[in-house]
């Protein structure tokens, strides 16, 4: 992990949430911004060339990138536990889906 923010995933995620509103609503955007800003991975379509002799080193860089689960876990900590950078509409949608999943899961547990 190579973040410019004291090597903390949480600090980098907070920086992205503060500066890029779309990352507050969309985890895919958050992950992409994280990889570009914090892990400093270049855009992939310009990065790979099938004939590139350094392809193995480039793939190794990508495999060392911070995992999406680590990034989204930091977002949940910042938004849910600290109450920062919350998009109300997105949060309502997420809570509704969470309730549906919990009810469905409980129904399945009761069935079996």
SULWO-V597586 format. One record per residue. N is the residue number from 1. RES is the residue in one small letter. SS is DSSP state (helix for helix, strand for strand, loop for the rest). PSI is psi in whole degrees, -180 to 180 (NA if undefined). D_LAST is the distance of its C-alpha to the last C-alpha in Angstrom with 1 decimal. Layout:
n & res & ss & psi & d_last
N & RES & SS & PSI & D_LAST
N & RES & SS & PSI & D_LAST
//
This chain:
n & res & ss & psi & d_last
1 & x & loop & 122 & 42.8
2 & x & loop & 76 & 46.2
3 & x & loop & 147 & 46.1
4 & x & loop & 9 & 49.3
5 & x & loop & 68 & 47.6
6 & x & loop & 36 & 48.1
7 & x & loop & 27 & 45.5
8 & x & loop & 122 & 42.7
9 & x & helix & -42 & 39.9
10 & x & helix & -45 & 39.4
11 & x & helix & -41 & 43.1
12 & x & helix & -43 & 43.1
13 & x & helix & -42 & 40.0
14 & x & helix & -40 & 41.7
15 & x & helix & -45 & 44.9
16 & x & helix & -45 & 43.2
17 & x & helix & -37 & 41.3
18 & x & helix & -40 & 44.7
19 & x & helix & -22 & 46.7
20 & x & loop & 100 & 44.5
21 & x & loop & -36 & 42.8
22 & x & helix & -30 & 40.7
23 & x & helix & -20 & 38.9
24 & x & helix & -26 & 37.6
25 & x & helix & -23 & 35.8
26 & x & loop & 115 & 34.9
27 & x & helix & -32 & 33.4
28 & x & helix & -41 & 34.9
29 & x & helix & -41 & 38.3
30 & x & helix & -47 & 37.8
31 & x & helix & -44 & 37.0
32 & x & helix & -48 & 40.0
33 & x & helix & -40 & 42.3
34 & x & helix & -49 & 41.2
35 & x & helix & -37 & 41.9
36 & x & helix & -44 & 45.3
37 & x & helix & -48 & 46.5
38 & x & helix & -46 & 45.1
39 & x & loop & -11 & 44.5
40 & x & loop & 39 & 47.5
41 & x & loop & 135 & 46.1
42 & x & loop & 165 & 48.3
43 & x & loop & 131 & 47.0
44 & x & helix & -36 & 45.6
45 & x & helix & -23 & 47.4
46 & x & helix & -7 & 50.8
47 & x & helix & -36 & 49.8
48 & x & loop & 138 & 49.1
49 & x & loop & 124 & 51.7
50 & x & loop & -25 & 50.9
51 & x & loop & 4 & 54.3
52 & x & loop & 124 & 54.1
53 & x & loop & -15 & 55.0
54 & x & loop & 20 & 53.0
55 & x & helix & -38 & 49.7
56 & x & helix & -43 & 48.1
57 & x & helix & -38 & 49.1
58 & x & helix & -41 & 47.8
59 & x & helix & -40 & 44.4
60 & x & helix & -39 & 44.3
61 & x & helix & -44 & 45.0
62 & x & helix & -40 & 42.0
63 & x & helix & -22 & 39.7
64 & x & loop & -4 & 40.9
65 & x & loop & 154 & 40.2
66 & x & loop & 138 & 37.8
67 & x & loop & 149 & 34.2
68 & x & helix & -38 & 32.7
69 & x & helix & -39 & 29.9
70 & x & helix & -42 & 32.7
71 & x & helix & -47 & 34.5
72 & x & helix & -30 & 31.7
73 & x & helix & -40 & 30.7
74 & x & helix & -39 & 34.3
75 & x & helix & -45 & 34.2
76 & x & helix & -40 & 31.2
77 & x & helix & -47 & 33.1
78 & x & helix & -46 & 36.3
79 & x & helix & -43 & 34.8
80 & x & helix & -47 & 32.1
81 & x & helix & -34 & 33.5
82 & x & loop & -16 & 37.2
83 & x & loop & 28 & 37.1
84 & x & loop & 151 & 39.5
85 & x & loop & 46 & 40.0
86 & x & loop & 130 & 37.3
87 & x & loop & 113 & 37.4
88 & x & helix & -43 & 36.2
89 & x & helix & -44 & 35.1
90 & x & helix & -41 & 33.1
91 & x & helix & -41 & 31.6
92 & x & helix & -44 & 30.5
93 & x & helix & -44 & 28.9
94 & x & helix & -42 & 27.0
95 & x & helix & -39 & 25.8
96 & x & helix & -46 & 24.7
97 & x & helix & -39 & 22.7
98 & x & helix & -44 & 21.2
99 & x & helix & -42 & 20.1
100 & x & helix & -46 & 18.5
101 & x & helix & -42 & 16.6
102 & x & helix & -44 & 15.5
103 & x & helix & -42 & 14.4
104 & x & helix & -44 & 12.5
105 & x & helix & -44 & 10.8
106 & x & helix & -42 & 10.1
107 & x & helix & -40 & 8.8
108 & x & helix & -39 & 6.3
109 & x & helix & -42 & 5.4
110 & x & helix & -34 & 5.6
111 & x & helix & -41 & 3.8
112 & x & loop & NA & 0.0
//
